[in-house]
Amino acid sequence: VGKEAGEKWRSLTDEEKKPYLDRVIELKAEYEKAMEIYNATKKDDQEEGSDKSDKEAPAVEEVEELTDEE
């Protein structure tokens, strides 16, 4: 599947690739922003020590795991 996907990607024109590459740029910007926030939070935690009792953890989206029976 990976080989076929790679062949298909290489066969696309620049115009056909554009929507995907634009999305990559958007996602990378979101990632970099999230990493800045994460690193700032991590830096603040290190400066204040390891006591996080009076800080709330950042919200983490829960993902429901499906079992084979579902």
C-alpha positions in Angstrom: 0.0 0.0 0.0 2.8 2.4 0.9 4.6 1.8 -2.5 1.4 2.4 -4.4 0.6 5.5 -2.4 4.1 6.9 -3.1 3.8 6.2 -6.8 0.4 7.9 -6.9 1.8 10.9 -5.0 4.8 11.2 -7.4 2.4 11.0 -10.4 0.3 14.0 -9.2 1.0 17.5 -10.7 1.9 20.4 -8.5 -1.6 21.7 -8.9 -3.1 18.4 -7.7 -0.7 18.4 -4.6 -1.5 22.0 -3.6 -4.5 21.3 -1.3 -2.5 18.7 0.6 0.6 20.8 0.9 -1.5 23.8 2.1 -3.0 21.6 4.8 0.5 20.5 5.9 1.4 24.2 6.3 -1.7 24.8 8.5 -1.1 21.7 10.6 2.6 22.6 11.1 1.6 26.1 12.3 -0.9 24.5 14.8 1.8 22.1 16.0 4.4 24.8 16.5 1.9 26.9 18.4 1.0 23.9 20.6 4.7 23.2 21.2 5.4 26.8 22.2 2.6 26.6 24.8 3.8 23.2 26.0 7.4 24.3 26.3 6.4 27.5 28.1 4.3 25.4 30.6 7.2 23.0 31.0 9.6 25.8 31.7 7.3 27.4 34.2 6.9 24.1 36.0 10.7 23.7 36.2 11.1 27.2 37.6 8.5 26.6 40.3 9.8 23.1 41.2 7.9 19.9 40.8 5.0 20.9 43.0 2.0 21.0 40.6 -0.7 20.7 43.3 -2.0 24.2 42.8 -1.9 24.0 39.0 -4.4 22.4 36.7 -3.2 20.1 34.0 -3.9 21.2 30.5 -7.0 19.7 29.1 -6.4 16.5 27.2 -8.9 15.2 24.8 -10.0 11.7 25.8 -10.1 9.1 23.1 -12.5 6.1 23.5 -10.8 2.8 22.8 -12.8 0.3 20.9 -12.5 -3.4 21.6 -12.8 -6.2 19.0 -16.3 -6.9 20.1 -17.5 -3.4 19.0 
